[in-house]
Amino acid sequence: MPEFLKLTPPDEALDIFFRNMPTAHPKRERIETANALGRVLAEDVFSPETLPAFSRSTVDGYAVRAADTFGASDSLPVYLNLVGEVPMGGEPAFALRPTETAVIHTGGMIPEGTDAVVMVEYTQTTHPGEVEVYKAVASGQNIIYAGEDLKPGEEVLPAGTVLRPVEIGGLLALGITEIEVAVKPRIGILSSGDEVVEPHVSISPGQVRDINSYTLSALIEVHGGQPVRYGVVKDDPDTLEARMAQAMQECEGVVVTAGSSASIRDLTAEVIGRMGKPGVLVHGVNVRPGKPTILGVCDGKPAIGLPGNPVSALVIAGIFVVPVLRHLLGVTCVRPAAQVSAKLMTNVSSPDGREVWMPVTLKAVPEGYQAEPIYFKSNLIFNLARADGLMRIPHTATGLAAGSEVSVSLLN
């Protein structure tokens, strides 16, 4: 086992962790596309057809031949003969000839002979069967052409894509109503500690309610996993080992909160070490909050020991649990996390040599955002609940000066 609580930089810890994890082969299931929000594609998807299927107008106006509008202006309009109206949801029964036009609505099919659409705002009807055009248009203006988005056989989305609303809409536009996705990995969650009780319990002096099982469950769900809560485990090595062994057998990974500090009563590292090879890889991460973090791999399955303090647990879960979920799901298209730049409003000190993640509130001002630090204690959950995001102070800094431009990672 590595040296007890030897502090490892977070990037190095993550590298050690993943070097010891086997390549993931997610199980698959077929589901309805409409119900696939947040799921991860398990197969490459190719277009079965042309999209759009026909050339159509992007505006309400008049279908024209662009050459017929050349030189049109407010003082010298062009006069065109109105020959009909394009039916919505149907094919026009006419073609345009020179100096002719037709009413067309947004999404309407372009008649043969048309190469542009004039917006209705730049037209006027003064006599029956005649339209005045006050602005010239170029060939292709206000038209989407057939196949401009996709052609048959073209790759739509690669395997490993997390599906957002836009991807779901695109798949359904192609008539793809079912897709193969990765099965949600089960992540077992255990809370340990003699002082920890379930949230519904009326607490006695010295007791605290189990927050972490539920905040971590929510985080795991948001990032595509299936949380499995195994309840509160007392500080007893046999009980903890039995419950963890059950979780390791039934799940694809296990997270334990509390028993990860350098205390005789904190047994997580010892128990993880008995769950399989290679066991504990990292015990102690050079980050604040979250120093007493444990990372292990037991016979191919990740096991993570998180600090018991709720702020620490959530910050560390974002650094280590979320990447594990992506790995187990086969996510290959990782999009950048939502971040904003902000002006720091007060001086912030930081312990030399420790990476710090500090909660901040954001205030919108004309020139951008202002960040106000929340001076927190890692066992106070509402310190984090009041925050808009987390500001990272690198381990090489001893603090940041007021007026500095900082990057803030927004909280989900």
N, C-alpha and C positions, 0 to 999 in steps of 0.2 A: 504494500500500500504506500502511496506517496506520503511525504512528510506531512504530518497533521497540521492543517491550517497554514501551509506554505502558500502565500498569496501569488496567484498566477494572473497576468494581464488578461482581460476578458477575451481579446481576439485570439491570444495564444491558447486559452482554455477551450474556446470553441473549436479551434483547429485540432487540438488533442482529442477532443470529444468525437468529432466527426471522422477522424482518421481511424478510430476504433469501431465505428458503426458500419455494419454491412450495407451494401447497396440495397435500397428499398425496392420491393416488387409489390406495389399496392394491389390488393384485391379489387375486382371491378364489379360494378352493378349497372344495370340499364334503368334509367329513370326518364320521366317526362321532362323535356326541355324547360317547360314552364315552371317546374319545381326545382330548377338546378342552380338557383342563386347561391353563390359562394362555393359551389362544388368545383372539383378539379377534373378536367378532361383526362380520360385515360386512353384516348386514341386521337390520332390526327383526324381532322375533319376536312373533307374536300367538297367543293361546291357541286351539287348535282345538276345545276342549271345556270342560265345566264341571269345576272342581277344588275340592274333592273331588266325585266324580261322584255321591255319595250321602251322606246325613246319617249320621254314625257316632259311636260312643262313644269318649271319650278315656281311659276307665278301665275296669277290671274291676269289675263290680257288677251292679246290677239296673235294668232299664228301668222307668220309672214315669211316672205322671201327677203332676206336681209338686204339684197341689192335694191329692192323696191323702196327702202327707207332712206337711201343715201341722200344726205343733205337736208333731211327733215329738221325743222326747228320751230320755235314758238312763232316766229314771224313768217315762216314759210313752211307750212305743214305739207305733208304728202297725203294724197287722197287715194284710198284703196277700196275696192268693191267687196262688200261683205257677202259671203256665199254660204254661210252656215255656222253651226256650233258643234264643237266636238262633244259627244256624249260622255259623261263620266261613267267609267266601268264598261265602256264599249269601244269599238273600233270605228273611226270616222268613215263615213260612206262616200267621201269625196277626196280629191287631191287638189292642192292649190296650184293655180296657174299664175303667170306673171300678173302683177297689180291686184291680186286677190288676197283676202284675209278671212279668218274665221275666229269666232269667239272660242277661247280655250280656258279651262280652269286649272288650278294647281293640281298636278298629277294626271292631267288629261293626256291621252295618246297623241303624239305629233302626227298630223296628216302628211301623206306623201307630198313632196314638193316643198315642205317647210324646212327652213334651216335656222329660224330664230323666233323668239316670242317678244312682243312689245308689251311692257307692263301697262295695265289699264290706266294708270295715273298719267301716262303720256299720250293719251288718246281722247277723242271726243266724237260722238255721233251727232251730226247736225242734220243729216237727211237720211231717210230710210234707205238701207242698202249701201250706205257709204260711211267710211270711218276716216277721221282725220288723225294722222300720226305726227306728233310734235318732237319726237326724238329718234334719231337713227340707232339701229342696233347692228352688232357685228354677227357674222355667221357663228352659230353655236351658242349665242347668248340666251340665257334663261332656259336652257334645255339640258336634261340629263339623258345621255345616250344609252341605248341597250348595251349591257355588258360593261359599262363604265366602272362599276363596282367590282364585279366578279365575272369570270368566264367559267364554263363547265370544266371540272377537273382541277381548278385552281385551289390551292390550300387555303382554307378559311381560318382555321385555328390549329395550332400544334398541341399535341398531348402535353399535359403539365400546365395548362392555362387555367387560372382561377376565373370562373365565370362571373362577370358583372352584369348589370341590367343591359348594357349595350350589346354584349355578346349573345345574351339570350334573345334579344330582339332580332339580331342578325341571323341567328340560326333559324328562328321561326319564319323570317322573311324568305328563307330558302326552302321552307316546308319540312325542315328537320325537327320533328316533334319528339324524338327520343334520342338519347345520347348515352355513351358509356362514360361513367365517371369512377373515380377512385372511391372505394368504400371508406367511410370516415374511420380513422384509426381510434381505437379505444385507449384512453389514457386514464389509468387508475390514479385516484387522489386520496392520500391519507393525511390526516392531521394528527400529530402526536403531542403528548403533554398531559401530565396529571391535572393541570389547571384548566384544560380546554374542555368546554361542554357544548352541546348542540345549541343552535340559535333559539330554539323555543323554550329553553330551560331558564327559570328564574335563577339568576346567579347568586352565589354566596360570596362572602369576602374571600378574595384570593383567586376567584375563578374568572375566566374570560370566555366569551362566546366564540365559536368557530366561524371566523370570517373567511379564512383562506380557501376552504373547500369550495365555497360558493363563488368568490371572485375568480378563482382559477378555473372553475367550471365554465363561467361565462366567457373568460378569455379563450379557453380551448374551443368552445362552440363557435366564437367569432372567427377563429382561424381554421375552421374546418374539421375539428376533432369531435369525438364523442366522449365526454367526461363520464367516468364511472366512480362515484364516491363510495369509499369504504369506511367512512365514519371516523370517529375519534379513537385513537389508540393510546392507551396509557404508556407511561415510561417503563415498560417491561420488555426486556429483550426477546423473550419467547413469544409474547403476544405480537410484538411488532414484526418479528420474523415470520410468524405464521400468516399474518394479514398481508404482508408484502409478498410472500411467496404466492398467495392466492391471486393477488393483483398481477404479479408478473406472469402467471400462467394464463390468466383470462384476458389480459390487455397487451397492447403493442408497446406500451411504455408506462412508467410509474413516476409520479411526483409525490414527494413527502415534504410536508412543511413542519417546521419547528426544530426537529432533532438534528441540527447541523452546526451548532456552535461548539467551542472547545470546552465542553462541560461533561462531567462524568455521567450526568443523567441523559445526555443526548447521544442516542445510540444509532442514528441513521447510518453513519459511515460504516460502522462495524457490521450492521445488518446487510447493507448493500454489498459489502465485501464478501458475504457468504451466499449471495444470490446467483453467482455465476462468474465466469471469466470474461474479461480481465478484472472486473470489479471496479473499485474506485480509481478514477484517473486523475481527478482534481479535487482537492479539498481546501477551499479558500481562494477567492477571486479578488483581485485588486480593484475593487469597485465599491463605491459608497452610494446608496445603501446596498447591502447584500454580500458583505465580505465572507460570511461562513457558508458559502455555496458548495454543494457537492455534485460532481458530475461522474457518472459511472455507466458502464455498459456491461450487462450481465447476460452472457450467452446470446449476444446479438440484440438485446433489447435495452433501450436507454432507461436509466434511473437517475432522477434528479432530486437532490435534497435542497429545499429552499429554506431561507430564514423564516422564522415564525412571525416576525413583525409584518403586518399586511402591506405596508408601502414597499418594504424590501422585497417581499415575495412577488409582488406584481412587477416591479422594475426588473428583477432577475428573470422572471418568467418571460418578459418581453425579449430579453437578451438570449435566453437559452431554450425555453420551451417552444416558443414560436418557430424558430428554425428547425427544431425537431419535428414539429408538425408538418412543415413544408417538406422535409426529407421523407417522412413516412407517406405523404400524399403524392410524392413524385412531382412536386411543383418545380417547373423549370423556368417559368416566366415570372420572376420576382419583380414586381413594380416598386418604384421608390416609395418610401413611407412619406406621408404627408408632413411637410415641414414648412415653416415660415421664418423669415428673417425678422429680427426685432432689435430695438435699441434697449439695452439694459439700463434700468433706472437707478440702481444703487450698486455700490461696491459689493462684491461677493468674495469671501475668502474660501480657500479650499486646502485640505491637507496635502502637503507635498507628496508626490508619488502615488496618489490615489485618483482614479477616475471617479468623478462625481456626477450623478444624475439628480438635478434639483428641480422640483416642481415650480412652475411659474404661472401667473395669470397674464393674460394678454389684453391690451387695450388698443382699440383701433384709433389712430390719429391720422390727420391728412397726409402725413409723410410716410405712413406705414403702420407698424405695430410697436408698442412699448411693452417690455417684459418686466414684471415685478416679481422678484423671487418670493417663494413661500419658505420661510425658515422652519423646517419640519422636524418632527421626530418620527422615526420609522414605524412606530407602533400606533400612530394616530391616522386612521384611514381617511378621515375627512380633510386632513391636510392635502391628500391626493385628490379627493373628490372635488375640492374647490379649484383645482388646477386646470388650466387649458392645455398644458403640455409639459414636457420635460426638457430642460436645458442641460446639455452635456458639457462638463468642464474636463478637459483632457488631463491625464495624469502628470503631464509635464508642466502644468500651470499651478501656481499657488493662489490663484484667484482671478477674477475678472473685474475690470474697472467700470464704473458707471459711464455710460455713453458708448460702450463697446457694442458692436454688431454681433449678435448671437443667433445661432440656429436653434429653433424650438421644434421638437418632434411632437406633433399634436396627439393627444390621447383620443382613442376611439370612444 
